Every structure is written in structure tokens, then in C-alpha cells.
């Protein structure tokens, strides 16, 4: 594990503070005239006992032979470096100060106690970094998996739309097919990044154009959002499209009316998709809002399940209610959107 420059600086400062905490009370007991002693002794302790052995051990662990050893052996190596440091400290102090005495027993005790402490703290921190890295990798894998599940699901429903149009107008179906290719290119190109709200709205409008070609005047869509947000806010690609698709698919009244609103409330981005259908079934409401049941036990709600999991990875939330139709609401922390 390699520390960043910032981590190296913080660790060095912590080692310096570790030296100061027991030393300052002792310095305060000194009478005047001991600044020379402090000025000579402090660098010796810092370089050869507190800071030096730590970074020497860090450098030695760059070698594969040492890095692959058992943690106990690596800990023993660090304690050994600390003991060598105490011997150098004792030797330099005897040169600088007559009558200085640092018994071997105290050298060994100091090396073991401080060595075990420093080494243990380092291992705990490295373990924390590894856990964070593994968590991030798991989330990335899960994110890609969810996108891979979403794309075929979306493609299947869109191809059904194009198939229906083929019976009415080949030219219109060709135009819709081009729009579909734009959406698929968008979803594949943007899998590992977030997009601006402007791009997300544009791709949703492209999708709605596909559906409008099928439903014509039986599909009425209203948008409500602050134009100031479109270039400032970012969100996962194809976040709104499954919610819109779900509304179109499950509203069985004509015309289909969908209201889409996007707003910022405090530190959250709120995205709502409201339709004029008969709402969600009670099992689906329970499954989404309690997050205890998988929706894909049947085909209904598959897109919502994927969306809920994608939003959860960003510490957001998807809730659904029945309010003169179905209302899907996504809440995302603004820190993960901006």
C-alpha cells in the first residue's frame, strides 16, 4: 500500500506530535538554560526514533521479499529498526552530553512499546484503506452490473415500440431506430460517469419522442424544472428514463399523462415522475418503500428495482406512492450530484 503525499505529511506530523506530547511537560519542568539541550536532543529523537525508523520501514516494504512476509515478521522488523534507532540515539546523546545514560533495558522497552504501537496503528490504517478500496470496487462492479441489466431491459421494450411502428410507416420506424441508437450510445458511453441534468433531460426527450411516435396524441408529457440547474447538477445517466418508461408501460388509461419535475431542496436533488394511471399495487409499494423484497419476482417493476439499487449506491432514495396515479420520487444528496 502506497501513501499519498498528503497522507505522508499527516503521518509525519502525527509522529512529531507523538514526540511532543510526553516531551513538552518534561521541558516545562526544566529551569532556564536548557534550550540548547532541547535543541540538540529533539532532532536526534525525531530523526532516529520517531520519524526515521517509520519511513525506513515504509521504504523497505516496497521490496516484494519483505512485503510478502507474514505480518509478525514485518512487525519484528519494525521493532528491530526502532531498537537500532534507540542505540543511535543513545550514542549521539553520549557524544553531545557528558554523563548521559540510556540503559539497554530501557532501549529495548522503548523500541518494543513504541514499535508495536506505531506498527499496529499503521496496520489498522492500511486495513481501513483496503476496506474502503474494496468497498469502492464492489460498488463499481455493482454499478456496471446494474447498467448491464438496465440496457437489455430498455432495449427490449424499445424494440417492441419499433416493431409496432413497422406496420404503419417504415420511414417513421427508421427515424425511431436512429433515436434508439442515440440512446444506446449514450447509455454505453456514460456508464462509468455522471452526466449533466441537461444531457439527461435531452436523452429522456429523445426516448419520449420514440414513445410519442407510437402513442401520438395519447401521450402527454409536462416538464417542470429550474433552468439554472441543468448545467450545474449532475446525476447518473438514464436515471429518469426507467421511471418514465414504467409510467408509460403501466398506465392503461388514455391519454397517458406524465408530469416530470426536478428541483433542489436544500442539499438534495428531488426528481419526480407522476402519471395518471391507477397507481401501484400494494405489494409493489411495500417492496419498493421497505426495500425488503425484490421486485423482479415478476416482470412488473424490474426497471424500478434497478433504479432503486443505482440510487442507493449514491446514498439516495427511491420512494413510490399512489397520488391520483403513481408517483416515483428520487432523492439524491446534492454532494453526489454537483
Secondary structure, DSSP 8 states (H G I E B T S, - for coil): ----HHHHHHHHHHHHHHHHHHHHHHHHTS-TT-HHHHHHHHHHHIIIIISHHHHHHHHHTTSHHHHTS-HHHHHHHHHHHHHHHHHHHHHHHHHHSTT----HHHHHHHHHHHHHHHHHHHHHHHHHHHHHHHHHHHHHHHHHHHHHHHHHHHHHHHHHHHHHHHTT-HHHHHHHHHHHHHHHHHHHHTTTSEEEHHHHHHHHHHHHHHHHHHHGGGEEEEEEE-GGGTTT-EEETTSSHHHHHHHHHH--SSSEEEEEEEEEETTEEEEEEEESS----HHHHHHHHH--S-GGGSSTTHHHHHHHHHHHHTT-EEEEEESSSEEEEEEEEGGGT-
